[in-house]
């Protein structure tokens, strides 16, 4: 049965049960009301009886007990004597109603107080003797008795109204739920008829799709022995299977899994398909198959269908051929890059010697003829030597940059020792700039020590070069471990991995924040090229080091207000990760404020 139809019948059944429950509750209320009516009538009858006996007490007088009418007054005396019992009976009956109970307690006390007087004098004698206070008490008692009777009548009227209201609601809900249930049944029946017709149309439509799709589709039924799957049998195959497997459908339908061609008999195939049927909802494999003279690659997806599976065959032969071509192109590109790196290294190394000779001979020439030169010529010689020095620095930086990819010796690295070594190397320049360096306790991470040294060296050297002339340089290094929430903010970091965040900040000249990406490019420099010594490779080298460690680097700064470089590095590296990462170290970082 269709789920919607089943749900409709369930709703109808629930409504019918609701009708039965409502009617049952109405019956219970009716029975409860009948009980209260009987109780109210008993209470009113007892109140009436109490009232009559109390009136008899008002008629009796002991002054008439010896007269001829003694027998007549003895009747009233007997009723007067039963007042006490009537009070006790009423108190017991109305005990369930606090208001009536309080009223009866009051009546009982007042009657107990007035009865000794009534046993001596009747109402006429009380009036004649002008005992008005006692007369008021008698009237008050009678009023309380009347109020008790009226209270019970009002209570019965209210309960009758509640019963009428409940009965009307029961009728309305019974009728409403019955109509809804009937409508649901009718709608469900009509829907089932419509669905059956649509299902027949969809079956034909699905059949046409299956027979026109280029992808092959098969359904397998599990063959079990003692509850364990031992094989699979093909129940259905579309026309595309004929073309893909180069076999006729009559030959395919009914074929067992172990009867497939050897090329399709992958190791563990039965177990993988069985796991889909037994619990795992989906699975997929890639399989090569020889159809005629052609070799085809298929991507086969398995999905559970009752006690079996549906297998969809996607021909990925073209994709596989492209993959092989791509792998070959990547191999060639890597080989070409390696040759280019070797060439850059060799060329840079070989350029050092002629450049050294140029500097040497220019210096000698300057020494020999310096007495004959004017100021302009001395200036030109200085510019030649400075340019040669800058060229030498540029070549050394290129050698460092091209050599980064060849060093992959990841090991435990104490960043505190790295920082101390860099400070020692630049001690003279630090003293010249009167720089103050503040550093947190840095962690130990898995990294390439030499590259960490280059990273710290270039960041400190960059801060020293761009220090302000009007104040001492303050260079601060801090570190913190990133929380999982912080890691998710960065697109290029892997959740589940530990990262350390390093901040290198200074109070130097800073730069326009619009250049925060530009500064990491090769040979990119900001400011006066002549006044600031450098090659424009330092920050590019920093980015390369961070990329090699699968981290990210970015900077925030303001002109004349210092700069801060943020570096995020993994705490650990596995052996298989000791290769140059593919992700860029400066992609998409959240905006941070200094």
HELIX and SHEET records of a PDB file:
HELIX    1   1 UNK A    3  UNK A   59  1                                  57    
HELIX    2   2 UNK A   62  UNK A   64  5                                   3    
HELIX    3   3 UNK A   70  UNK A   81  1                                  12    
HELIX    4   4 UNK A   83  UNK A   93  1                                  11    
HELIX    5   5 UNK A   94  UNK A   96  5                                   3    
HELIX    6   6 UNK A   98  UNK A  118  1                                  21    
HELIX    7   7 UNK A  123  UNK A  128  1                                   6    
HELIX    8   8 UNK A  132  UNK A  212  1                                  81    
HELIX    9   9 UNK A  239  UNK A  245  1                                   7    
HELIX   10  10 UNK A  249  UNK A  252  1                                   4    
HELIX   11  11 UNK A  257  UNK A  259  5                                   3    
HELIX   12  12 UNK A  262  UNK A  264  5                                   3    
HELIX   13  13 UNK A  269  UNK A  278  1                                  10    
HELIX   14  14 UNK A  317  UNK A  369  1                                  53    
HELIX   15  15 UNK A  370  UNK A  372  5                                   3    
HELIX   16  16 UNK A  375  UNK A  403  1                                  29    
HELIX   17  17 UNK A  404  UNK A  406  5                                   3    
HELIX   18  18 UNK A  415  UNK A  425  1                                  11    
HELIX   19  19 UNK A  427  UNK A  433  1                                   7    
HELIX   20  20 UNK A  449  UNK A  465  1                                  17    
HELIX   21  21 UNK A  484  UNK A  487  1                                   4    
HELIX   22  22 UNK A  513  UNK A  515  5                                   3    
HELIX   23  23 UNK A  518  UNK A  520  5                                   3    
HELIX   24  24 UNK A  538  UNK A  548  1                                  11    
HELIX   25  25 UNK A  575  UNK A  577  5                                   3    
SHEET    1   A 5 UNK A 228  UNK A 237  0                                        
SHEET    2   A 5 UNK A 216  UNK A 225 -1                                        
SHEET    3   A 5 UNK A 308  UNK A 315 -1                                        
SHEET    4   A 5 UNK A 294  UNK A 304 -1                                        
SHEET    5   A 5 UNK A 282  UNK A 291 -1                                        
SHEET    1   B 2 UNK A 411  UNK A 414  0                                        
SHEET    2   B 2 UNK A 444  UNK A 447 -1                                        
SHEET    1   C 5 UNK A 436  UNK A 439  0                                        
SHEET    2   C 5 UNK A 474  UNK A 481  1                                        
SHEET    3   C 5 UNK A 499  UNK A 506 -1                                        
SHEET    4   C 5 UNK A 563  UNK A 570 -1                                        
SHEET    5   C 5 UNK A 552  UNK A 557 -1                                        
END                                                                             
